[in-house]
Amino acid sequence: MHPRYDEGMSTPSPWIDVSVALADGMAHWPDNPPVVVERTQDMACGAAANVSRLSCGVHTGTHMDAPIHFIAGGTAIDQMPLDATVGPARVIAIADHEAVRVAELQAHDIRAGERILLRTRNSPAAWKSAAFVEDFVYLTTEAAEWLAARGVRTVGVDYLSVGGYRAGNGVAVHRALLVAGVWIIEGLDLSAVPPGPCDLICLPLKILGADGAPARAIVRPRSTPPGADHG
């Protein structure tokens, strides 16, 4: 069973943690800094407290991209409007094992203002590998442009980039979304979340002027659709 954010409490929570835990040596984008988590003070060695140090790129694990990531002079992550990633959302299951394409998205009546989370075979398969997975499911450039034209509020994906590594379309996909004002969540694990409407809370670390930041994301499946108001 997928761990919930309040695991250990007596009453099960309806909220599901869809974040990937940061861990020493975990998979990261090949040209980004490696992830290092180390204990610098250890009670087992006589220290008064346990203290750890974290070193990683801001696009590590579950994280968000800010427009400045690909747009010179764009909005930084600390300036993100909070309601971009807090409110009603929808999980869409993608059947295509290679890419998210326009033809599959068109079947879901995606509307302006929606927060869309795309669940692919990446959840949880890609995250089971300690090494970077090159053939993860990604958005085609046309799909990114289609979502941008629809006026969606947020797009979330279940591996480290909205664009493909082997496809080499990362810049085009990011720019298509970010220029249109679409906020991007990357590195989700949606394996325990059913397709359909949900409530989303995803907040990145408030790093001044940063192009992105690690984030904690949780969702709560809903039994009824959020309606016309997508927050």
Buried (B, 14 or more C-beta within 10 A) or exposed (E): EBEBBEEEEEEEEEBBBBBBEBEBEBBBBEEBEEBEBEBEEEEEEEEEEEEEEEEBBBBBBBBBBBBBBBBEEBBBBBEBEEEBBBBBBBBBBBEEEBBBBBEBBEEBEBEEBBBBBBBBBBBBBBBEEEEBBEEBBBBBBBBBBBBBEBBBBBBBBBBBBBBBBEBEBBEBBBBBBBEBBBBBBBBBBBBBBEBBBBBBBBBBBEBEEBBBBBBBBBBBBBEEEBEEEBB
